[in-house]
Amino acid sequence: MLVERGWAIRDAEGRFSLGIRALRLGSSSDDLPIVKAFRTVAAEFLTRHDETIALAVLDGVESLYIALEETSQPVRLATHVGSTTPAFASASGRVVLASNPVKAVAAMFGGKLLLTPTGRRLNGVPELQGILAEVRERGFAENVEETAEGLYAVSVPVVNDDRVTLAALTALVPTSRVSPARRETIVADLVALGAKLSELVGWLPSFSSRRP
């Protein structure tokens, strides 16, 4: 029951560790294997781009940040570990939702008002499904100013050996620092780092939780 509700996860050898619900109550995520592996790839990204990079997981219909490394530049997104965004609106949420069956996404969001934090209203589940189809085709999700004014976000999936999406590796960059050429480089590097992180955590079970 604890695993089903997201309070714990169990690996292939039967060992238990904290799940998403426990992390939302303030438990530290620093000792989680996926977070330790994230620190490695985050350091590479910061060295090259000096932009904020985060790790997020899906908790119900929300995307939850469980790790974050910030840029040294003064203009940055004000966020923190434990903060959430609507999964349908955020790049991190969309990249995880894209791995779900179409019917599952429809069940999660059917009949709901899909209004992003910055006020853009999606045309219901059909528009969301179109966005997720594009994410599946491209292999990454990106949006501009849908979760915060002046923010460009791009996310790639982190998957285990069973090709289950565990999390989203996300770059968060002010739009003022995103030129077409720089965007292309950031996306390419993030895709490569997402693949590297996936190799490091291939043995992990899914962190996603289902609401009771």
Secondary structure, DSSP 4 states (H G I P E B T S, - for coil): -HHHHTSEEE-TTS-EEE-HHHHHTT---TTSHHHHHHHHHHHHHHHHH--EEEEEEEETTEEEEEEEE--SSSS-----TT-EEETTTSHHHHHHHTTS-HHHHHHHHTT---B-TTSPBP-HHHHHHHHHHHHHHHT-EEEESSSSTTEEEEEEEEE-TT--EEEEEEEEEEGGG--HHHHHHHHHHHHHHHHHHHHHTTTPPP--B---
